[in-house]
Amino acid sequence: MKQDYKIIFFGTPDFAVTSLEAICSKYNVEYVVSTPDRKSGRGQKLKESTVKKCALKNNIKILQPSSLTDEKFIAQIEDLKPDLIIVVAFRKLAQEIFTIPKYGTINLHASLLPNYRGAAPINWCLINNEIKTGVTTFFINDKIDQGDILLQKDVMINDEDDFGSLYNKLSKVGAELLVKTIEGVFNETIKPIKQNLENKIMLAPKLNSENTRIDWGESVSKIVSQIRGLSPKPGAWTIMKNGHNEIRMKILKAVGKKSQSSKNNIRGKIVIENGELLIYNDSGITNCVIIQLESKREMTAKELINGLKFDENSHVY
């Protein structure tokens, strides 16, 4: 039997769906708040968020405000008198909203706070070659990702993890932790802990075209970590110059190798060898395994080599 509390869930992407489904198995979620449907694709058809689709499947009422500060929307939340608001992968809430529930407003964040607060915690943990990350539940306050911590769970990062695999791993662990947190908050068995913000902490800023571009002056290990942290999306990118053609290229999987000779150690030089696409720099070789040329599908390096003739001066920058 589901416990009788009034819960409102705020979320949009796949990461939030895992949590919503876990909560629905134990509690009655009265409303889901998600972003408005957006036009997408060539036909510009309206596309629903994955959280909205999950809500429809579970017969949960849906709100899709165009503005979270709209007075009518805030009044609507007040009228619902929620016991608890849950936020997973959503925008910042106004104080007028997160202070409404009797038990407060809880957020699930995909890192071990206070480290990696910000928009892209999973990406930056991998980019910085961390060996451990985790998930945190905390009470929302007026500062982003700085509220009092409720529970945390460590998650080890495997050598084979990229953004996609770690995203899936953390969404499952996070959903379990969130259900445990909700139980503890309702039962008043969790003592919130203030975050220690005095020590130097790692941040997770929003990804953009600058910080996702590969710097071939970096070490091969850093380049490979960046590729892992941005795969499969948004993708670490570079410009490939082949003859007179220049094309934007994403590298979605790569391994580092040591260079046996200094003759090719020209920054960004492309060498095709034994069916492999190798990119050299001062510190070694980035062996590109999976790539994606602009407006093309993902392909293995071997497929690209078979379909494209490389100039001897081909390089990336």
URZIDA-V658806 format. One line per field, one symbol per residue. ss: DSSP state (H for helix, E for strand, - for the rest). psi: psi as a letter, one per 30 degrees, with the letter a starting at -180 (. if undefined). A space follows every 50 residues. Layout:
ss=???
psi=???
This chain:
ss=--EEEEEEEEE--HHHHHHHHHHH--EEEEEEE----EEE----EEE--H HHHHHHH---EEE-------HHHHHHHHHH---EEEEE------HHHH-- ----EEEEE-------EE--HHHHHHH----EEEEEEEE---------EE EEEEEE------HHHHHHHHHHHHHHHHHHHHHHHHH-----E------- --EE--------E------HHHHHHHHHH------EEEEEEE--EEEEEE EEEEEEE-----------EEEEE--EEEEEE--EEEEEEEEEE-----EE HHHHHHH-------EE-
psi=kkkiljkkkkleaeefeeeeeeefffljjelkklllkkkllefhkkkkle eeeeeeeghkkkkikfkfgkeeeeeeeeffhkekkkkjillkklefeffe kegakkkkkhlikfkhkafheeefeeeghlfkbalkklkkafkkgglkkd llkkkkklffkaeeeeeeeeeeeeeeeeeeeeeeeefhfkjkkkkjgelk lklilkkafeffkkjgflleeeeeeeeefgkfkfkkllkkjjbfkkkkkk jfklkklkkflffghkjgkkkjkhgkjkklaffbkjjkekljlkgllkll eeeeeffkkklfgkll.
